[in-house]
Amino acid sequence: MTSRLLVDKIEGKSTTGTIEMPSGFIVGYSKSDYTSTSSYSSTDQLTFDSPLDGTFSYTTKLASSLLRVHVHFAPVRHFQTWETHAFRMFHSTSGSGGSYTQFYLGTNLAYLEGYSLNSQNLDLHGHISAGSAGTTYNIKLTVEGQTNGRTFQANRYRIDGTTDVDDANSFISIMEVAQ
């Protein structure tokens, strides 16, 4: 015999209207595609195009949850040999134009100019310990090269040494996990 439970809405019985979720339970998820093929080449931190410019946001559903931010670049093209790029993720709870707090720092190294779709994917994962329920977090990503001329470009690869191909498979996502 099989049992089924069909629910349209769950409400808390107490006056707070909240429900306790077990630790590790996924509470919410949001994703946005990143389709820009802009090139970034500087020893300064450069902010990526939308939605990685602080316009991507997520509003928490629970208090004291964990936000797992994932940025995936595929494919990635590098323009110089022996280049390193630093990537930083920031969050703001005061809107996309507000002040930002860094919560991730990572690097990517490429020895040769990237032509291959498979070998030049890049994944960045950062975590935010969220505060109150109903707080909106705007996420921003920057890139910085070790010297000018070391160019990072997402959503593009080269097939024959001279022909660039645009192929936007990059995205940003955020997952809220109960703690």
N, C-alpha and C positions, 0 to 999 in steps of 0.2 A: 504494500500500500504506500502511495506517495503522498506527501503533504506539501501544500503550497501556502505561502503567505503573500498576499498581495496588499501593498500599502500605497496610498496616494500621498499621505503626509504624516510625518511623525512630529508630535508636539510633546514637550516636557510636561509632566504632571504638576510640578511645583510652580510657584508664582514667577520664578525666573524664566520659565519656558524653555529651559535648556535640557539637553540630553547628553549624558556621559558617553563618549566614544572610547573604545579600547585603544591603548597606545599602539601606534603603527598603522592605524586605520586611515586610509586616504579620504580626506574630507572634501577636497576640491582640486580642480585642475584647469589650467588655461594655457593656450598655445597661440602663437602668432608667427606667420612666415616672415622671413627676412629675405627680400628679393633683390636688394641693391647689389650692383657690381662696382661700386665706387672703390677707388684705390686709396690706401692710407700709407703715407710715407713721411715720417717725421720722428725726431727725437723727443718731441713733446707728446703728451697724451691727446689723442684725437678721438672725439666722440663719434660712434658709428651713426649711420642714417637710421631713420624710423624703421621698425619700432624699438631699436636698441638705443635710442637717444633719450630715453626717459618717458616716452609716451606709452610704453607697455606697462600695464598696471594690474594688480590683483588685490582684491579686498578679502581679508581673512574672515572665515566663518566661525572660528573658535578662538578663545584666548589661550595663550601659551602654547601655540602649535609651532611646528617646524615648517619653514618654507624651503623647498628644494628647487633652486633655479638651475635650469639647464639651457645652455646655448650651444647649438650644433651648427658648424659651418661645413658645408659640402657642396661642391668641391672648393678647394683653396688653391690660389695661384700665388707663388712667390716670384719676385723678379730678379733677385740677386742670389749669389751663392753665399753660404755661411751667414745666414741672417737669423736673428732672434727677435721675437716680438713679445712684449709684455702685455697681458690682458688684465684689466681690472673691472670688477663689477661693483656697482654702487646701488644703494637703495635710498629712497626718500619717502617720508610719510607726510610731506607737506606739498605734494603735487610735483609735476614734472619740472617746474622751474624752481623748486625749493632747494634746500641744502641737502647734500648727499653724504652718506656714510659708506666707506669701502667695506665690502665683506668678502672679496675674493681677489687673489692675485695669482696669475699663472703665466707660463711662458710656452712658446712654440718655437722650435728650431727647425730650419730647413737647410740642408747642405747644397742641394742643386735646385735650379728653377723648377717649380712644380708643374708637371705636365699630366700627371696621372690622377684620375678621378678617385681611385680607391685609396691610394697611399697618402693623400693630402686632406683627409677629413680631420676636423678638430672639434673636440667636445670639452666644454667648460662646465663645471658643476660647483655651485656655491650654496651655502645654507644660511638662513636667517632665522634666529629665534624670535618668533613673532610675539607681540605683546597682547593688546586687547583685541577682542572680536570686533569686526567692522572697521579695522584699520586698513587703509589703502596704501600699498607699497608700489612706487614707481621704480622701475629698474633701468639703469643706464650702463653701457659697456664702452670702455675706451681701449685703444691700442696705441702702443708706443714702440718704435723701432730702436735698434741700438745705434744706428747712424742714419742720417738722411739718405734717401735713395733706396733703403731697404723696404720694399713695398709689399704690403699685405692686401690681397684682394679675394673676397669670397664670391662664390657663385660663378666662377669662371675657371676654365682649364684650357690647355693648349694641346691640340691633337697631333700636329706634325712639325712642331718647332716654330711655326709662323701663324697658324690659324687659331684664334681664340674662340672658344665656344662658351656661351652663357648657358648655365644650367642651375637654376635656383632651387636648391633643396635645403636651405638653411632655415633655422627657426629658433625661437626662444620659447621656453615653457616654464611653468611654475606649478608645483604640486604642494598642496598643504597636507601635512601629516599630523594627526593627533598625537599628543605626548602624554 
